[in-house]
Amino acid sequence: MASGICKLTGEFGKYVDSHLLPKALTKAGGLGVPFTQSGMGRRPSTRHSSWYDNRLVTQAGEDILAKLDDWAIKELRKARLVWSGWGPMTKLTDARAIPWTEWGTRTVKGVDARRLRVFMLSLLWRAGATTREEFSDVDISPEDLRTLRRMILEGDPDPIDFYQTQLIQLSTMGMEHNHSPIAMTKNVSGVEGNPGYEVPHFRFYFDGLIVHFDRRNIEEIRKRPLGEIVLGYGDELIVTTVTYEDSFQRKNLEFVQAGADLWMGNRTRTKKLD
């Protein structure tokens, strides 16, 4: 195993394999062979569990990340925020539907939301610090990476407005699959006569949970505070829900699967010509 400077601790040592998303929350199944979806224009590739990087951290850095991962996995499952915490359920029973829409909300109590935010920020840091192509959409400035690194090492979720974090949960069970992070922009409708606006964000997905990291600067974010739907804002967490059937996740999965089928079909025809 190669040696070098740990990107988390800053200390020299031997690198170890470090998962960029927790292995326990990333598994694929369903449509035959598991595959990744990591952006447009890339060849579909198979993957049965999480991505890892063997040039990111040493054992000291991995110990910090692993401890955070182990805690978060238990917390997410206990709060039924991920599919692997549902047991025999196939549908959330405490999601409140928003009339005339596919959306809903649920209030999650008893979660250490501030520590959970540190975990989520650690995923963002890993994605921004790795050189793996599948995470190339997560383009973070060196200054922001240094801030994220400090927040992880100190266990400090503040300021809450820095990469403001929102959770969206799939409220019905769907296909298990992996999805690498992507950069997107969403449109937010205006209220009470105020104009709508756009929110550029990094979108992460794992085990039925979607995480949005707001990419706007803090000053812009503070103009329109979102309150308890922001992870770590208060003791209670308001999670947005959407059914798997109506979700972008399902639609994008089907789109990528169609692309994978087309690619495999073209490859098969090329081999026959050879």
C-alpha positions, 0 to 999 in steps of 0.5 A: 500500500502506498504512503503519503499525506492523509488528506483529512489529518494532514499526517504522513502514513500508509494509505488505506482503502476508504469508502466514499459512501458507507458500504452498508448504505450502498448496494445494488440489485434489481435490474439484473447486473448492478451498475453505477450512474455517474453523469451523462456521456459516461459508459455504464459500469458495474458496481456491487457496493460503494466506491472507495479511494486508496489514496485519500486517508491513512488509518488515522483518517479512516478511523475518524470517518469509520466512527462517524459512519458507524454512528450515522448508519445506526441513527439513520436506520433507527429514524427510518430515514433509509430503506435498510431501517424499514424492516418488512415495511414497503411504505412510510406510515408517518409521511403527511401528504401535501394535497394535489402533489406527489410530495409529503413531509415527515417530522423526525424527532430524537435524532442528533441532527447536528452530528448527522450534519457533520456526517453528511458534510464528511460525505461531501468532503470525501466526494470533493477530495477524491480524484475518482472520475465518478465524483467529478461533478462535486467540484469544491474549492480548496478553501471550502475543502479546508473548511469542511475538513476542519468541521469534520475533525472538530465535529462542528456543524456550524455555520449551518448555512455553509453548504446548507443541507436538506434531506428528501426521502423516498416514501415507498420502497423501490429498486436498490441501486447505486448513484454517484453524486451529481451537480444540479439546479432546482427551481424554488417557487416564490411565496407571498408575492416574492419571486422564485429563485434557483438553487444550485446544489450537489445531489447525493443518493444512498439507500432511499435517501437524497441529500441536497447540499446548497452551493450558493454563498452564505449571504445568498442563503441567509436571505431566505432562511428555510428553518427546520427543513435544514439539517441541524437547524433545530431539535426536530427535523422536517424531511421532505418525502416523495414516492419512489414511483414519482421521484426523479430518482426512478426516472433517472434510473430508468433513463440510465438503464435504457442507455446501458441497454443501448450501449450493451446492444451496440457492443454486442452488435460490434462483436458480431461484426468483428 
